[in-house]
């Protein structure tokens, strides 16, 4: 039986890769996909802890994370499409209007 | 046997995640992410979370990634990240940030991830989750439907062409 800490370690690695993607990439679509990667890493942590504690609560929480992620992707992609329509370019460097 | 399966899945998951972050073409990244999501679904199976494995494939690899691929196809990016990067030094900071975060998480997992006692088996599987969703988590469950409705309306408003 594989210990749960291995799953936690794998989730940590995936989350860190997602963070690097969010910071390092310029394309908002790729940034969004990196966020999905991070959400998935956290989901894996939830399931591993739920398995560890013998409780289905972890899996129920993942269910909610999935629903929120679906809503987030739909709204986020709509915003990206709207920005693209306005500017005909797709780079986060151009989106500095709300910069302090 | 379990260890071999886990090692294989973990290698595929990390490799596809790296592919997503490193590949310049967004559509390649999307395909790598599909592989990653499917691998995570397989990992759910190894943790006896069959319902979530199915939901992962249907919701993430099915619905969400189709949306992503569709958006990539419509927007045709891919040229944005090939030109010279005016902020390259700042973006390279992502590597130390990510590495530092990984070290921190590794310390936490190494300290706290004690696997002393044998884990208790989850009773019931899908039935237990369904019961939980409709009893303890009923209010969040209903809120989720409102959230999805709000997202749907919001997307329609955002995507509508102005009639001027």
Interface residues (C-beta under 8 A of the other chain):
Chain A: X1 X2 X3 X4 X5 X6 X7 X8 X9 X10 X12 X13 X14 X15 X16 X17 X18 X19 X20 X21 X23 X24 X25 X26 X27 X29 X30 X32 X33 X34 X36 X37 X40 X43 X44 X47 X48 X50 X51 X52 X53 X54 X55 X56 X57 X59 X60 X62 X63 X64 X66 X67 X68 X69 X70 X71 X72 X73 X74 X75 X77 X78 X79 X80 X81 X82 X84 X89 X90 X91 X93
Chain B: X2 X3 X6 X10 X13 X14 X17 X18 X20 X21 X26 X29 X30 X33 X36 X37 X40 X43 X44 X46 X47 X48 X49 X51 X52 X55 X56 X59 X60 X63 X64 X67 X68 X71 X72 X74 X75 X77 X80 X81 X85 X86 X87 X91 X92 X93 X94 X95 X97 X98 X99 X101 X102 X105 X106 X108 X109 X110 X113 X114 X115 X119 X120 X121 X122 X123 X124 X128 X129 X132 X133 X136 X137 X140 X141 X144 X147 X148 X150 X151 X152 X154 X155 X158 X159
